[in-house]
């Protein structure tokens, strides 16, 4: 009898913790998905325009971006690059977007087409990204991004 409970108790505890953390204490609404989708659209537009103030209003203070090449960028890195206008964009458009919401967490996945000039070098690439947002007392904030390597032409 004891061995049965040795396995059952941790499994039940893990299930309870996972379900409590997963829901975030509330059920997401269709409005949450629409809000996060619109926020991500505004973020992409801000990147294209090098609008560091708009980017800063969306990015969490501890934001991190990890690219497919393994580079890691902080909020400060992205805002400084936008201020310096180190890249200019002809295109910064996404497609195949999907927004998934779990309680106070949302993930946006999409195919991004970027075209422009960065550091004097032209670029034209498509890549997949996942943007993670968390609902805070100040509203939804972009906390983590991950981008794939550029897709083959």
Order of alpha helices (4+ residues) and beta strands (2+ residues): alpha-alpha-alpha-beta-beta-alpha-beta-beta-beta-beta
